[in-house]
Amino acid sequence: MISVENIKKALSVTLPERWEALAETVDEGALAFFEKEALCRFFEEYPIFPDHAAMLLEAAKAIHKNEALRDYMLLLSRAISDWDTIQEDIAALTLPVPAEKEERLPFDMMPLLACLPHIPPIFAALRQRGVEEKVLFDTFSVIDTMMPPPPAQKAFDKGNLSWVQHYLHGVNLRIGHLFFHRIDDMYNAHFGVYRSSGGQYRLLAEKGTYHLNGHLVSSKESPQEGDFTASLSETEEYYEAYYISEEGLVHPEATRLDKKDWTRVGGHESPSITIHIPSGPGLTPENVKASFRAALDFHRRHFPEFKPLFFHCHSWLLDTQHRQFLPPTSNILAFQSCFIHGNTTSYDNCVFDFLFRCRKENLQDLPESSSLQRTIKRHLLEGNHIYEQNGVIPLEWVKEYK
């Protein structure tokens, strides 16, 4: 039986408390999946790792020789089965790192290997719903692109491990150019969506603490003088909440909408389809709107029980500051124009993760491989930031896209 204490001691890691009991439920036959012949059959049936299949085979061979690392992989793989707890588990664990003279590859690839046994079941479940093969392979092939070659950074870190769970449990799928993620409520979207009798939309901040500059205070920040908290007050005559400007900034004074003219049609609590944008070219207006239309049809056909109210996005690409330095013909600006803009968070990590693919230890060292990288780098060097902003699209708008 797997010993959690042995894993922790041998690898100097922290593991979730519940894994003590979870270890007793690990199937003794689970290791068979990671044998060479079984993995080769897997890669043949699921050709979604064109760049890393050979590397994963080599890593699996090395893991078999390290009992603690092998047991960690089996235990992690078992934990991944539980969608309700896996994200909390990942937050609570530390991934093992090799000692000075140990080979790095098996440690780098172990978290991804732990994910692989869950790919056949989710393929089967989605096929049962009639999901097209192209959607399946377009979705899961992206995992292969998550691993920059060592030693640039750890090949498959906790962030990647956490994100892949959304694929393994079938809630995030690529349809056309974009990824679409079924969510029960809109994370980081602290607003209500209001519709006028004439069909106009407006967003009002109903929760969250904000700086005087209008940015949502992140959980990593300390309170500042002048911070204010948004809330919703409702009477028989009106809604009262906090105005959000087109730039995504929340004003400190509450505003009222008369119920004779306005109806609250949803908000942060609403089931929605969140949009994620892959790296690389292709974010053209034609591709974007085609993806929106296809995603709406896809979810109605394959997930009829899911009743979204909006498309939602929370991304650095929605920061309206891009209007200051991108040309009017920019695909990013065209993408922004699809949305009603909501609140903006005060941190700016995502532009480093997704545009520069590195952290911001020294802004001077940021890459300049594209015109966008050069433009944003200059913006950052001038003391500015690129923030993450929310946006929503009413489903009725998508039906009207040509």
Contacts in CASP RR format, 6 or more apart in sequence:
PFRMAT RR
TARGET T0000
AUTHOR 0000-0000-0000
METHOD contacts of the structure
MODEL  1
MISVENIKKALSVTLPERWEALAETVDEGALAFFEKEALCRFFEEYPIFP
DHAAMLLEAAKAIHKNEALRDYMLLLSRAISDWDTIQEDIAALTLPVPAE
KEERLPFDMMPLLACLPHIPPIFAALRQRGVEEKVLFDTFSVIDTMMPPP
PAQKAFDKGNLSWVQHYLHGVNLRIGHLFFHRIDDMYNAHFGVYRSSGGQ
YRLLAEKGTYHLNGHLVSSKESPQEGDFTASLSETEEYYEAYYISEEGLV
HPEATRLDKKDWTRVGGHESPSITIHIPSGPGLTPENVKASFRAALDFHR
RHFPEFKPLFFHCHSWLLDTQHRQFLPPTSNILAFQSCFIHGNTTSYDNC
VFDFLFRCRKENLQDLPESSSLQRTIKRHLLEGNHIYEQNGVIPLEWVKE
YK
1 23 0 8 1.000
1 24 0 8 1.000
1 26 0 8 1.000
2 23 0 8 1.000
2 26 0 8 1.000
2 71 0 8 1.000
2 74 0 8 1.000
2 75 0 8 1.000
3 23 0 8 1.000
3 71 0 8 1.000
4 15 0 8 1.000
4 19 0 8 1.000
4 20 0 8 1.000
4 23 0 8 1.000
4 75 0 8 1.000
6 67 0 8 1.000
6 68 0 8 1.000
6 71 0 8 1.000
7 13 0 8 1.000
7 15 0 8 1.000
7 68 0 8 1.000
7 71 0 8 1.000
7 72 0 8 1.000
7 75 0 8 1.000
8 14 0 8 1.000
8 15 0 8 1.000
10 67 0 8 1.000
10 68 0 8 1.000
11 68 0 8 1.000
11 69 0 8 1.000
11 72 0 8 1.000
11 96 0 8 1.000
12 96 0 8 1.000
13 72 0 8 1.000
13 93 0 8 1.000
13 94 0 8 1.000
13 95 0 8 1.000
13 96 0 8 1.000
14 92 0 8 1.000
14 93 0 8 1.000
14 94 0 8 1.000
15 75 0 8 1.000
15 92 0 8 1.000
15 93 0 8 1.000
16 79 0 8 1.000
16 88 0 8 1.000
16 89 0 8 1.000
16 92 0 8 1.000
16 93 0 8 1.000
17 92 0 8 1.000
18 85 0 8 1.000
18 89 0 8 1.000
19 75 0 8 1.000
19 79 0 8 1.000
19 89 0 8 1.000
22 75 0 8 1.000
22 78 0 8 1.000
22 79 0 8 1.000
23 75 0 8 1.000
25 78 0 8 1.000
26 74 0 8 1.000
26 75 0 8 1.000
26 78 0 8 1.000
27 78 0 8 1.000
30 74 0 8 1.000
30 77 0 8 1.000
30 78 0 8 1.000
30 117 0 8 1.000
31 70 0 8 1.000
31 74 0 8 1.000
32 38 0 8 1.000
33 39 0 8 1.000
33 42 0 8 1.000
33 116 0 8 1.000
33 117 0 8 1.000
34 60 0 8 1.000
34 63 0 8 1.000
34 64 0 8 1.000
34 73 0 8 1.000
34 113 0 8 1.000
36 57 0 8 1.000
36 60 0 8 1.000
36 61 0 8 1.000
39 56 0 8 1.000
39 57 0 8 1.000
39 60 0 8 1.000
39 116 0 8 1.000
40 57 0 8 1.000
42 116 0 8 1.000
42 119 0 8 1.000
42 120 0 8 1.000
43 49 0 8 1.000
43 53 0 8 1.000
43 56 0 8 1.000
43 57 0 8 1.000
45 120 0 8 1.000
46 119 0 8 1.000
46 120 0 8 1.000
46 123 0 8 1.000
46 140 0 8 1.000
47 137 0 8 1.000
48 119 0 8 1.000
48 137 0 8 1.000
48 140 0 8 1.000
48 141 0 8 1.000
48 143 0 8 1.000
48 144 0 8 1.000
49 56 0 8 1.000
49 143 0 8 1.000
49 144 0 8 1.000
50 141 0 8 1.000
50 144 0 8 1.000
51 144 0 8 1.000
51 145 0 8 1.000
51 147 0 8 1.000
52 109 0 8 1.000
52 144 0 8 1.000
52 147 0 8 1.000
55 105 0 8 1.000
55 109 0 8 1.000
56 109 0 8 1.000
56 112 0 8 1.000
56 113 0 8 1.000
56 116 0 8 1.000
58 105 0 8 1.000
59 105 0 8 1.000
59 106 0 8 1.000
59 108 0 8 1.000
59 109 0 8 1.000
59 110 0 8 1.000
59 113 0 8 1.000
60 106 0 8 1.000
60 109 0 8 1.000
60 113 0 8 1.000
62 103 0 8 1.000
62 105 0 8 1.000
62 106 0 8 1.000
63 69 0 8 1.000
63 70 0 8 1.000
63 73 0 8 1.000
63 106 0 8 1.000
63 110 0 8 1.000
63 113 0 8 1.000
64 70 0 8 1.000
66 106 0 8 1.000
68 96 0 8 1.000
69 96 0 8 1.000
69 106 0 8 1.000
69 107 0 8 1.000
69 110 0 8 1.000
72 96 0 8 1.000
72 110 0 8 1.000
73 110 0 8 1.000
73 113 0 8 1.000
73 114 0 8 1.000
74 114 0 8 1.000
76 93 0 8 1.000
76 110 0 8 1.000
76 111 0 8 1.000
76 114 0 8 1.000
77 114 0 8 1.000
77 115 0 8 1.000
77 117 0 8 1.000
77 118 0 8 1.000
79 85 0 8 1.000
79 86 0 8 1.000
79 89 0 8 1.000
80 86 0 8 1.000
80 114 0 8 1.000
80 115 0 8 1.000
80 118 0 8 1.000
80 165 0 8 1.000
80 168 0 8 1.000
81 118 0 8 1.000
82 89 0 8 1.000
83 165 0 8 1.000
83 169 0 8 1.000
86 165 0 8 1.000
87 162 0 8 1.000
87 165 0 8 1.000
90 158 0 8 1.000
90 159 0 8 1.000
90 161 0 8 1.000
90 162 0 8 1.000
90 165 0 8 1.000
91 162 0 8 1.000
93 158 0 8 1.000
95 107 0 8 1.000
95 110 0 8 1.000
95 111 0 8 1.000
95 154 0 8 1.000
95 157 0 8 1.000
95 158 0 8 1.000
95 161 0 8 1.000
96 107 0 8 1.000
96 110 0 8 1.000
97 107 0 8 1.000
98 104 0 8 1.000
98 106 0 8 1.000
98 107 0 8 1.000
104 150 0 8 1.000
104 151 0 8 1.000
105 150 0 8 1.000
108 150 0 8 1.000
108 154 0 8 1.000
108 155 0 8 1.000
108 156 0 8 1.000
109 155 0 8 1.000
109 156 0 8 1.000
111 156 0 8 1.000
111 157 0 8 1.000
111 158 0 8 1.000
111 160 0 8 1.000
111 161 0 8 1.000
112 143 0 8 1.000
112 147 0 8 1.000
112 155 0 8 1.000
112 156 0 8 1.000
112 160 0 8 1.000
112 161 0 8 1.000
112 164 0 8 1.000
115 143 0 8 1.000
115 161 0 8 1.000
115 164 0 8 1.000
115 168 0 8 1.000
118 168 0 8 1.000
119 140 0 8 1.000
119 168 0 8 1.000
122 167 0 8 1.000
122 168 0 8 1.000
122 169 0 8 1.000
122 170 0 8 1.000
123 136 0 8 1.000
123 140 0 8 1.000
125 170 0 8 1.000
126 135 0 8 1.000
126 136 0 8 1.000
126 170 0 8 1.000
126 173 0 8 1.000
126 302 0 8 1.000
127 136 0 8 1.000
129 302 0 8 1.000
129 303 0 8 1.000
130 302 0 8 1.000
131 173 0 8 1.000
131 302 0 8 1.000
135 173 0 8 1.000
135 174 0 8 1.000
135 175 0 8 1.000
135 298 0 8 1.000
138 174 0 8 1.000
138 176 0 8 1.000
139 167 0 8 1.000
139 172 0 8 1.000
139 173 0 8 1.000
139 174 0 8 1.000
139 179 0 8 1.000
140 167 0 8 1.000
142 167 0 8 1.000
142 174 0 8 1.000
142 179 0 8 1.000
142 278 0 8 1.000
143 164 0 8 1.000
143 167 0 8 1.000
145 279 0 8 1.000
146 156 0 8 1.000
146 160 0 8 1.000
146 163 0 8 1.000
146 164 0 8 1.000
147 155 0 8 1.000
147 156 0 8 1.000
147 160 0 8 1.000
148 155 0 8 1.000
148 357 0 8 1.000
149 155 0 8 1.000
153 358 0 8 1.000
166 172 0 8 1.000
166 181 0 8 1.000
167 173 0 8 1.000
171 181 0 8 1.000
171 182 0 8 1.000
171 183 0 8 1.000
172 179 0 8 1.000
172 180 0 8 1.000
172 181 0 8 1.000
172 182 0 8 1.000
172 276 0 8 1.000
173 179 0 8 1.000
173 180 0 8 1.000
173 298 0 8 1.000
174 180 0 8 1.000
174 278 0 8 1.000
175 291 0 8 1.000
175 294 0 8 1.000
175 295 0 8 1.000
175 298 0 8 1.000
176 287 0 8 1.000
176 290 0 8 1.000
176 291 0 8 1.000
176 294 0 8 1.000
177 278 0 8 1.000
177 282 0 8 1.000
177 283 0 8 1.000
177 287 0 8 1.000
177 288 0 8 1.000
177 290 0 8 1.000
177 291 0 8 1.000
178 275 0 8 1.000
178 276 0 8 1.000
178 277 0 8 1.000
178 278 0 8 1.000
178 287 0 8 1.000
178 288 0 8 1.000
178 291 0 8 1.000
178 292 0 8 1.000
178 295 0 8 1.000
179 275 0 8 1.000
179 276 0 8 1.000
179 277 0 8 1.000
179 278 0 8 1.000
180 273 0 8 1.000
180 274 0 8 1.000
180 275 0 8 1.000
180 276 0 8 1.000
180 291 0 8 1.000
180 295 0 8 1.000
180 298 0 8 1.000
180 299 0 8 1.000
181 273 0 8 1.000
181 274 0 8 1.000
181 275 0 8 1.000
181 276 0 8 1.000
182 271 0 8 1.000
182 273 0 8 1.000
182 274 0 8 1.000
182 299 0 8 1.000
182 303 0 8 1.000
182 306 0 8 1.000
182 308 0 8 1.000
183 271 0 8 1.000
183 272 0 8 1.000
183 273 0 8 1.000
183 274 0 8 1.000
183 312 0 8 1.000
184 271 0 8 1.000
185 268 0 8 1.000
185 269 0 8 1.000
185 270 0 8 1.000
185 271 0 8 1.000
185 272 0 8 1.000
186 267 0 8 1.000
186 268 0 8 1.000
186 270 0 8 1.000
186 272 0 8 1.000
186 274 0 8 1.000
186 310 0 8 1.000
186 312 0 8 1.000
186 314 0 8 1.000
186 390 0 8 1.000
186 392 0 8 1.000
187 274 0 8 1.000
187 314 0 8 1.000
188 216 0 8 1.000
188 314 0 8 1.000
188 343 0 8 1.000
188 345 0 8 1.000
188 388 0 8 1.000
188 390 0 8 1.000
189 267 0 8 1.000
189 268 0 8 1.000
189 312 0 8 1.000
189 314 0 8 1.000
189 342 0 8 1.000
189 343 0 8 1.000
189 390 0 8 1.000
189 391 0 8 1.000
189 392 0 8 1.000
190 205 0 8 1.000
190 206 0 8 1.000
190 207 0 8 1.000
190 208 0 8 1.000
190 216 0 8 1.000
190 230 0 8 1.000
190 268 0 8 1.000
190 343 0 8 1.000
191 203 0 8 1.000
191 204 0 8 1.000
191 205 0 8 1.000
191 206 0 8 1.000
191 241 0 8 1.000
191 244 0 8 1.000
191 267 0 8 1.000
191 268 0 8 1.000
191 342 0 8 1.000
191 343 0 8 1.000
191 390 0 8 1.000
192 203 0 8 1.000
192 204 0 8 1.000
192 205 0 8 1.000
192 206 0 8 1.000
192 232 0 8 1.000
192 241 0 8 1.000
192 264 0 8 1.000
192 266 0 8 1.000
192 267 0 8 1.000
192 268 0 8 1.000
193 201 0 8 1.000
193 202 0 8 1.000
193 203 0 8 1.000
193 264 0 8 1.000
193 265 0 8 1.000
193 266 0 8 1.000
193 267 0 8 1.000
193 270 0 8 1.000
193 309 0 8 1.000
193 310 0 8 1.000
193 340 0 8 1.000
193 392 0 8 1.000
193 394 0 8 1.000
194 201 0 8 1.000
194 202 0 8 1.000
194 203 0 8 1.000
194 204 0 8 1.000
194 239 0 8 1.000
194 257 0 8 1.000
194 262 0 8 1.000
194 263 0 8 1.000
194 264 0 8 1.000
194 265 0 8 1.000
195 201 0 8 1.000
195 262 0 8 1.000
195 263 0 8 1.000
195 265 0 8 1.000
195 394 0 8 1.000
196 202 0 8 1.000
196 261 0 8 1.000
196 262 0 8 1.000
196 263 0 8 1.000
197 261 0 8 1.000
197 262 0 8 1.000
197 263 0 8 1.000
201 340 0 8 1.000
201 394 0 8 1.000
202 257 0 8 1.000
202 262 0 8 1.000
202 340 0 8 1.000
203 244 0 8 1.000
203 340 0 8 1.000
203 341 0 8 1.000
203 342 0 8 1.000
203 343 0 8 1.000
203 392 0 8 1.000
204 232 0 8 1.000
204 239 0 8 1.000
204 241 0 8 1.000
204 242 0 8 1.000
204 243 0 8 1.000
204 244 0 8 1.000
204 255 0 8 1.000
204 257 0 8 1.000
205 230 0 8 1.000
205 241 0 8 1.000
205 242 0 8 1.000
205 243 0 8 1.000
205 244 0 8 1.000
205 250 0 8 1.000
205 343 0 8 1.000
206 230 0 8 1.000
206 231 0 8 1.000
206 232 0 8 1.000
206 241 0 8 1.000
206 242 0 8 1.000
206 267 0 8 1.000
206 268 0 8 1.000
207 229 0 8 1.000
207 230 0 8 1.000
207 231 0 8 1.000
207 232 0 8 1.000
207 268 0 8 1.000
208 216 0 8 1.000
208 217 0 8 1.000
208 229 0 8 1.000
208 230 0 8 1.000
209 216 0 8 1.000
209 217 0 8 1.000
209 223 0 8 1.000
209 227 0 8 1.000
209 228 0 8 1.000
209 229 0 8 1.000
209 230 0 8 1.000
210 216 0 8 1.000
210 217 0 8 1.000
210 227 0 8 1.000
210 228 0 8 1.000
210 229 0 8 1.000
210 230 0 8 1.000
210 242 0 8 1.000
210 250 0 8 1.000
210 252 0 8 1.000
210 343 0 8 1.000
211 217 0 8 1.000
211 224 0 8 1.000
211 226 0 8 1.000
211 227 0 8 1.000
211 346 0 8 1.000
212 224 0 8 1.000
212 226 0 8 1.000
212 227 0 8 1.000
212 228 0 8 1.000
212 252 0 8 1.000
213 249 0 8 1.000
214 248 0 8 1.000
214 249 0 8 1.000
214 250 0 8 1.000
214 251 0 8 1.000
214 252 0 8 1.000
214 344 0 8 1.000
215 249 0 8 1.000
215 250 0 8 1.000
215 344 0 8 1.000
215 345 0 8 1.000
215 346 0 8 1.000
215 387 0 8 1.000
216 250 0 8 1.000
216 343 0 8 1.000
216 344 0 8 1.000
216 345 0 8 1.000
216 346 0 8 1.000
217 223 0 8 1.000
217 224 0 8 1.000
217 227 0 8 1.000
217 346 0 8 1.000
218 345 0 8 1.000
218 346 0 8 1.000
218 347 0 8 1.000
220 347 0 8 1.000
221 346 0 8 1.000
221 347 0 8 1.000
228 252 0 8 1.000
230 241 0 8 1.000
230 242 0 8 1.000
230 250 0 8 1.000
231 241 0 8 1.000
231 242 0 8 1.000
232 239 0 8 1.000
232 240 0 8 1.000
232 241 0 8 1.000
233 239 0 8 1.000
233 240 0 8 1.000
233 241 0 8 1.000
233 254 0 8 1.000
234 240 0 8 1.000
236 259 0 8 1.000
237 258 0 8 1.000
237 259 0 8 1.000
238 256 0 8 1.000
238 257 0 8 1.000
238 258 0 8 1.000
238 259 0 8 1.000
239 256 0 8 1.000
239 257 0 8 1.000
239 259 0 8 1.000
239 262 0 8 1.000
239 264 0 8 1.000
240 254 0 8 1.000
240 255 0 8 1.000
240 256 0 8 1.000
240 257 0 8 1.000
241 254 0 8 1.000
241 255 0 8 1.000
242 250 0 8 1.000
242 251 0 8 1.000
242 252 0 8 1.000
242 253 0 8 1.000
242 254 0 8 1.000
242 255 0 8 1.000
243 250 0 8 1.000
243 251 0 8 1.000
243 253 0 8 1.000
243 254 0 8 1.000
243 255 0 8 1.000
244 250 0 8 1.000
244 251 0 8 1.000
244 341 0 8 1.000
244 342 0 8 1.000
244 343 0 8 1.000
245 251 0 8 1.000
246 320 0 8 1.000
246 341 0 8 1.000
247 320 0 8 1.000
247 341 0 8 1.000
247 344 0 8 1.000
248 320 0 8 1.000
248 341 0 8 1.000
248 342 0 8 1.000
248 343 0 8 1.000
248 344 0 8 1.000
248 389 0 8 1.000
248 390 0 8 1.000
249 344 0 8 1.000
250 343 0 8 1.000
265 309 0 8 1.000
265 394 0 8 1.000
266 309 0 8 1.000
266 310 0 8 1.000
267 309 0 8 1.000
267 310 0 8 1.000
270 308 0 8 1.000
270 309 0 8 1.000
270 310 0 8 1.000
271 306 0 8 1.000
271 307 0 8 1.000
271 308 0 8 1.000
271 309 0 8 1.000
272 308 0 8 1.000
272 309 0 8 1.000
272 310 0 8 1.000
272 311 0 8 1.000
272 312 0 8 1.000
272 392 0 8 1.000
273 295 0 8 1.000
273 296 0 8 1.000
273 299 0 8 1.000
273 308 0 8 1.000
273 310 0 8 1.000
273 311 0 8 1.000
273 312 0 8 1.000
274 311 0 8 1.000
274 312 0 8 1.000
274 313 0 8 1.000
274 314 0 8 1.000
275 311 0 8 1.000
275 312 0 8 1.000
275 313 0 8 1.000
275 315 0 8 1.000
276 313 0 8 1.000
276 315 0 8 1.000
277 283 0 8 1.000
277 313 0 8 1.000
277 315 0 8 1.000
277 317 0 8 1.000
277 335 0 8 1.000
279 354 0 8 1.000
282 331 0 8 1.000
283 331 0 8 1.000
283 332 0 8 1.000
283 335 0 8 1.000
284 331 0 8 1.000
284 334 0 8 1.000
285 331 0 8 1.000
285 334 0 8 1.000
285 335 0 8 1.000
288 334 0 8 1.000
288 335 0 8 1.000
288 338 0 8 1.000
289 338 0 8 1.000
289 401 0 8 1.000
289 402 0 8 1.000
292 311 0 8 1.000
292 338 0 8 1.000
292 393 0 8 1.000
292 398 0 8 1.000
292 401 0 8 1.000
293 398 0 8 1.000
293 401 0 8 1.000
295 311 0 8 1.000
296 395 0 8 1.000
296 398 0 8 1.000
296 399 0 8 1.000
299 306 0 8 1.000
299 308 0 8 1.000
308 395 0 8 1.000
309 395 0 8 1.000
310 392 0 8 1.000
310 393 0 8 1.000
310 394 0 8 1.000
310 395 0 8 1.000
311 392 0 8 1.000
311 393 0 8 1.000
311 395 0 8 1.000
311 398 0 8 1.000
312 390 0 8 1.000
312 391 0 8 1.000
312 392 0 8 1.000
312 393 0 8 1.000
313 339 0 8 1.000
313 390 0 8 1.000
313 391 0 8 1.000
313 392 0 8 1.000
314 345 0 8 1.000
314 388 0 8 1.000
314 389 0 8 1.000
314 390 0 8 1.000
314 391 0 8 1.000
315 350 0 8 1.000
315 388 0 8 1.000
315 389 0 8 1.000
316 348 0 8 1.000
316 350 0 8 1.000
316 351 0 8 1.000
316 354 0 8 1.000
316 355 0 8 1.000
316 386 0 8 1.000
316 387 0 8 1.000
316 388 0 8 1.000
316 389 0 8 1.000
317 332 0 8 1.000
317 335 0 8 1.000
317 336 0 8 1.000
318 335 0 8 1.000
318 336 0 8 1.000
318 339 0 8 1.000
318 341 0 8 1.000
318 388 0 8 1.000
318 389 0 8 1.000
318 390 0 8 1.000
318 391 0 8 1.000
319 344 0 8 1.000
319 386 0 8 1.000
319 387 0 8 1.000
319 388 0 8 1.000
319 389 0 8 1.000
320 336 0 8 1.000
320 341 0 8 1.000
320 389 0 8 1.000
321 379 0 8 1.000
321 384 0 8 1.000
321 386 0 8 1.000
321 387 0 8 1.000
322 330 0 8 1.000
322 332 0 8 1.000
322 333 0 8 1.000
322 336 0 8 1.000
323 333 0 8 1.000
323 336 0 8 1.000
325 375 0 8 1.000
325 379 0 8 1.000
326 332 0 8 1.000
326 333 0 8 1.000
326 375 0 8 1.000
332 372 0 8 1.000
338 393 0 8 1.000
338 397 0 8 1.000
339 391 0 8 1.000
339 392 0 8 1.000
339 393 0 8 1.000
340 391 0 8 1.000
340 392 0 8 1.000
340 393 0 8 1.000
340 394 0 8 1.000
341 389 0 8 1.000
341 390 0 8 1.000
341 391 0 8 1.000
342 389 0 8 1.000
342 390 0 8 1.000
342 391 0 8 1.000
342 392 0 8 1.000
343 389 0 8 1.000
343 390 0 8 1.000
344 387 0 8 1.000
344 388 0 8 1.000
344 389 0 8 1.000
344 390 0 8 1.000
345 387 0 8 1.000
345 388 0 8 1.000
345 389 0 8 1.000
346 387 0 8 1.000
347 387 0 8 1.000
347 388 0 8 1.000
348 385 0 8 1.000
348 386 0 8 1.000
348 387 0 8 1.000
348 388 0 8 1.000
350 388 0 8 1.000
351 376 0 8 1.000
351 386 0 8 1.000
352 358 0 8 1.000
352 359 0 8 1.000
352 360 0 8 1.000
352 366 0 8 1.000
355 372 0 8 1.000
355 373 0 8 1.000
355 376 0 8 1.000
356 366 0 8 1.000
356 367 0 8 1.000
356 373 0 8 1.000
356 376 0 8 1.000
356 377 0 8 1.000
357 367 0 8 1.000
358 366 0 8 1.000
358 367 0 8 1.000
360 366 0 8 1.000
360 380 0 8 1.000
363 377 0 8 1.000
363 380 0 8 1.000
363 381 0 8 1.000
364 381 0 8 1.000
366 373 0 8 1.000
366 377 0 8 1.000
366 380 0 8 1.000
367 373 0 8 1.000
368 374 0 8 1.000
368 377 0 8 1.000
376 386 0 8 1.000
379 386 0 8 1.000
380 386 0 8 1.000
END
